[in-house]
Amino acid sequence: MSTPRDDDALSWDGDDDPTLDVGEKRVAEPEPAPLHPEAEPEPLQPEPRSTSADPGPRAPAVDSAPTGEAAVEDEAPRAPLGNVGLVGIGMIAATFLLFAIGWLVAGFRLRDLGLPIPDVTVLALTIGAALAPLVWFVTVLALTRTWRTWQRFLLLILGILLLVPWPFLSLGASA
């Protein structure tokens, strides 16, 4: 049998706080309607701005809101990326990271082959080639936030096909 002192060791000050309760949700009772509805203050409205200089005639506002089915489709909130999508993006990110490392290794091997190209040029091209997969990945994710998932993956896979480190593959690991 445990004593209250033993139970104190297993509790934290503030455990009885009702806001920390994760059990069943409590439904709050609705507040009663006020007796005098006109007694409530009206919400504040912003005052119109007055400018000293007349900006001249304004162009009519163009309603660029989509209509019809496109409006319903655009207004629907996008579902978050599921577990499969997150794992897929992680695998593609790892592939791009390996490609960047492959371009670095291949570039430094090409520099050691004694090509008739200045070392500064080979170094600059190696750094640019190593950054290309990383830039592609970040750019696709940043610019296609509102696109469908399959479209994002299509662009990422296109980047994988375009940015393969061919010099690393052709030179091999022992060159």
Stockholm file with secondary structure:
# STOCKHOLM 1.0

chainA/1-175         MSTPRDDDALSWDGDDDPTLDVGEKRVAEPEPAPLHPEAEPEPLQPEPRSTSADPGPRAPAVDSAPTGEAAVEDEAPRAPLGNVGLVGIGMIAATFLLFAIGWLVAGFRLRDLGLPIPDVTVLALTIGAALAPLVWFVTVLALTRTWRTWQRFLLLILGILLLVPWPFLSLGASA
#=GR chainA/1-175 SS CCCHHHHHHTCCTTTTCGGGCCSSCCCCCCCCCCSCGGGSCCCCCCCCCCCSSCCCCCCCCCCCCCCTHHHHHHHSCCCCCCHHHHHHHHHHHHHHHHHHHHHHHHHHHHHHTTCSSCHHHHHHHHHHHHHHHHHHHHHHHHHTTTSCHHHHHHHHHHHHHHTCCHHHHHHCSCC
#=GC SS_cons         CCCHHHHHHTCCTTTTCGGGCCSSCCCCCCCCCCSCGGGSCCCCCCCCCCCSSCCCCCCCCCCCCCCTHHHHHHHSCCCCCCHHHHHHHHHHHHHHHHHHHHHHHHHHHHHHTTCSSCHHHHHHHHHHHHHHHHHHHHHHHHHTTTSCHHHHHHHHHHHHHHTCCHHHHHHCSCC
//
